[in-house]
Amino acid sequence: MPTCDHCNAHVSDKFARVFALESGRIEACPNCSTNAGIAEQARVRDAAN
């Protein structure tokens, strides 16, 4: 099961597919970040592509 690289909490495979970076890193999860922070990470990832 994938884990958050920030807090080491387990996340679902679905969450990892949506929010993981191309490298597979998950920099924020619902346990350590607000939903706004997760959305910001998604925007940063999309801008990098």
DSSP file (Angstrom, degrees, kcal/mol; ACC not computed):
  #  RESIDUE AA STRUCTURE BP1 BP2  ACC     N-H-->O    O-->H-N    N-H-->O    O-->H-N    TCO  KAPPA ALPHA  PHI   PSI    X-CA   Y-CA   Z-CA
    1    1 A M              0   0    0      0, 0.0    11,-0.1     0, 0.0    12,-0.0   0.000 360.0 360.0 360.0 135.2    0.0    0.0    0.0
    2    2 A P        -     0   0    0      0, 0.0     9,-2.6     0, 0.0     2,-0.3  -0.261 360.0-153.0 -67.9 155.2    1.4    3.4   -0.9
    3    3 A T  B     -A   10   0A   0      7,-0.3    23,-0.3    13,-0.0     2,-0.3  -0.926  21.4-103.5-129.7 155.4    2.4    5.9    1.8
    4    4 A C     >  -     0   0    0      5,-2.7     4,-1.7    -2,-0.3    23,-0.2  -0.590  21.8-146.7 -73.7 131.2    2.7    9.6    2.2
    5    5 A D  T  4 S+     0   0    0     21,-3.1    22,-0.2    -2,-0.3    -1,-0.1   0.673  95.7  51.9 -74.6 -15.6    6.3   10.8    2.0
    6    6 A H  T  4 S+     0   0    0     20,-0.6    -1,-0.2     3,-0.1    21,-0.1   0.921 131.3   7.0 -85.3 -48.8    5.6   13.6    4.4
    7    7 A C  T  4 S-     0   0    0      2,-0.1    -2,-0.2     0, 0.0    -1,-0.1   0.462  90.7-124.7-116.8  -3.1    3.9   11.8    7.3
    8    8 A N     <  +     0   0    0     -4,-1.7     2,-0.2     1,-0.2    -3,-0.1   0.642  57.6 149.5  69.1  16.2    4.3    8.1    6.3
    9    9 A A        -     0   0    0      1,-0.1    -5,-2.7    -6,-0.1    -1,-0.2  -0.508  52.5-105.9 -77.3 149.3    0.6    7.4    6.6
   10   10 A H  B     -A    3   0A   0     -7,-0.2     2,-0.3    -2,-0.2    -7,-0.3  -0.526  37.8-169.4 -72.7 141.1   -0.9    4.8    4.3
   11   11 A V        -     0   0    0     -9,-2.6     2,-0.0    -2,-0.2    18,-0.0  -0.898  27.0 -97.3-126.3 159.9   -3.0    6.1    1.4
   12   12 A S     >  -     0   0    0     -2,-0.3     4,-2.3     1,-0.1     5,-0.2  -0.315  28.8-116.3 -73.7 159.0   -5.2    4.3   -1.0
   13   13 A D  H  > S+     0   0    0      1,-0.2     4,-2.3     2,-0.2     5,-0.2   0.882 118.3  54.7 -59.6 -38.2   -4.1    3.1   -4.4
   14   14 A K  H  > S+     0   0    0      2,-0.2     4,-1.7     1,-0.2    -1,-0.2   0.923 107.2  49.1 -62.7 -44.9   -6.7    5.4   -5.9
   15   15 A F  H  > S+     0   0    0      1,-0.2     4,-2.9     2,-0.2     5,-0.3   0.919 111.3  50.5 -59.9 -44.0   -5.3    8.4   -4.0
   16   16 A A  H  X S+     0   0    0     -4,-2.3     4,-2.0     1,-0.2    -1,-0.2   0.890 107.2  53.3 -63.0 -40.4   -1.8    7.6   -5.2
   17   17 A R  H  < S+     0   0    0     -4,-2.3    -1,-0.2     1,-0.2    -2,-0.2   0.877 117.4  38.0 -61.6 -37.1   -2.9    7.3   -8.8
   18   18 A V  H  < S+     0   0    0     -4,-1.7    -2,-0.2    -5,-0.2    -1,-0.2   0.901 129.6  25.0 -81.9 -42.8   -4.4   10.8   -8.6
   19   19 A F  H  < S+     0   0    0     -4,-2.9     8,-0.4    -5,-0.2    -3,-0.2   0.542  89.1 107.9-108.9  -8.2   -1.9   12.7   -6.4
   20   20 A A     <  -     0   0    0     -4,-2.0     6,-0.2    -5,-0.3     5,-0.1  -0.404  68.2-118.7 -70.7 147.6    1.5   11.0   -6.8
   21   21 A L    >   -     0   0    0      4,-3.1     3,-2.3     1,-0.1    -1,-0.1  -0.289  35.8 -96.5 -72.9 168.8    4.2   12.7   -8.7
   22   22 A E  T 3  S+     0   0    0      1,-0.3    -1,-0.1     2,-0.1    -2,-0.1   0.821 128.4  58.5 -57.4 -29.9    5.6   11.0  -11.8
   23   23 A S  T 3  S-     0   0    0      2,-0.1    -1,-0.3     1,-0.1     3,-0.1   0.596 121.4-110.1 -74.7 -10.3    8.4    9.7   -9.6
   24   24 A G  S <  S+     0   0    0     -3,-2.3    -2,-0.1     1,-0.3     2,-0.1   0.317  72.0 140.8  96.8  -8.2    5.8    8.0   -7.4
   25   25 A R        -     0   0    0     -5,-0.1    -4,-3.1   -21,-0.1     2,-0.6  -0.419  41.2-154.1 -69.1 142.5    6.3   10.4   -4.4
   26   26 A I        -     0   0    0    -23,-0.3   -21,-3.1    -6,-0.2   -20,-0.6  -0.949  12.9-179.0-117.2 106.6    3.2   11.5   -2.5
   27   27 A E        +     0   0    0     -2,-0.6     2,-0.3    -8,-0.4    -1,-0.1   0.611  66.0  21.4 -87.1 -12.4    4.0   14.8   -0.9
   28   28 A A        +     0   0    0     -9,-0.1    -1,-0.2   -22,-0.1   -23,-0.1  -0.990  61.0 179.8-153.1 146.9    0.7   15.4    0.9
   29   29 A C    >>  -     0   0    0     -2,-0.3     4,-1.4    -3,-0.1     3,-1.0  -0.889  47.6 -95.2-139.3 170.5   -2.2   13.2    2.1
   30   30 A P  T 34 S+     0   0    0      0, 0.0     5,-0.1     0, 0.0   -19,-0.0   0.760 120.4  59.5 -61.1 -22.9   -5.5   13.8    3.9
   31   31 A N  T 34 S+     0   0    0      1,-0.2     3,-0.1     3,-0.1    -3,-0.0   0.788 119.7  22.6 -76.0 -26.6   -3.7   13.0    7.2
   32   32 A C  T <4 S+     0   0    0     -3,-1.0     2,-0.3     1,-0.1    -1,-0.2   0.360 120.9  47.5-123.5   4.8   -1.1   15.8    7.0
   33   33 A S  S  < S-     0   0    0     -4,-1.4    -1,-0.1    -5,-0.0     2,-0.1  -0.989  75.9-112.4-146.5 152.4   -2.6   18.4    4.7
   34   34 A T     >  -     0   0    0     -2,-0.3     4,-1.9     1,-0.1     3,-0.3  -0.399  38.4-108.0 -76.1 162.7   -5.8   20.2    4.1
   35   35 A N  H  > S+     0   0    0      1,-0.2     4,-2.5     2,-0.2     5,-0.2   0.861 122.5  57.1 -59.9 -34.5   -7.8   19.5    0.9
   36   36 A A  H  > S+     0   0    0      1,-0.2     4,-2.1     2,-0.2    -1,-0.2   0.893 105.5  50.7 -62.9 -38.5   -6.7   22.9   -0.4
   37   37 A G  H  > S+     0   0    0     -3,-0.3     4,-2.1     2,-0.2    -2,-0.2   0.882 109.5  50.0 -66.3 -38.4   -3.0   21.8    0.0
   38   38 A I  H  X S+     0   0    0     -4,-1.9     4,-2.0     2,-0.2    -2,-0.2   0.919 110.1  50.4 -65.5 -43.1   -3.7   18.6   -1.8
   39   39 A A  H  X S+     0   0    0     -4,-2.5     4,-2.0     1,-0.2    -2,-0.2   0.892 108.9  52.5 -62.1 -38.9   -5.3   20.5   -4.7
   40   40 A E  H  X S+     0   0    0     -4,-2.1     4,-2.5     1,-0.2    -1,-0.2   0.905 106.8  52.3 -63.9 -41.3   -2.3   22.9   -4.8
   41   41 A Q  H  X S+     0   0    0     -4,-2.1     4,-2.5     1,-0.2    -1,-0.2   0.896 108.0  52.1 -60.3 -39.6    0.0   19.9   -5.1
   42   42 A A  H  X S+     0   0    0     -4,-2.0     4,-2.4     2,-0.2    -1,-0.2   0.904 109.8  48.8 -63.9 -40.8   -2.0   18.6   -8.0
   43   43 A R  H  X S+     0   0    0     -4,-2.0     4,-2.2     2,-0.2    -2,-0.2   0.905 111.2  49.8 -65.3 -41.2   -1.7   22.0   -9.7
   44   44 A V  H  X S+     0   0    0     -4,-2.5     4,-1.5     2,-0.2    -2,-0.2   0.925 111.8  48.5 -62.2 -45.0    2.0   22.1   -9.2
   45   45 A R  H  X S+     0   0    0     -4,-2.5     4,-0.8     1,-0.2     3,-0.2   0.922 112.3  48.0 -61.6 -45.0    2.4   18.6  -10.6
   46   46 A D  H >< S+     0   0    0     -4,-2.4     3,-0.6     1,-0.2    -1,-0.2   0.865 109.1  53.6 -66.2 -35.9    0.3   19.5  -13.6
   47   47 A A  H 3< S+     0   0    0     -4,-2.2    -1,-0.2     1,-0.2    -2,-0.2   0.820 104.2  56.6 -67.2 -30.4    2.2   22.7  -14.3
   48   48 A A  H 3<        0   0    0     -4,-1.5    -1,-0.2     1,-0.2    -2,-0.2   0.712 360.0 360.0 -74.1 -20.7    5.5   20.7  -14.2
   49   49 A N    <<        0   0    0     -4,-0.8    -1,-0.2    -3,-0.6    -2,-0.2   0.460 360.0 360.0 -86.4 360.0    4.2   18.4  -17.0
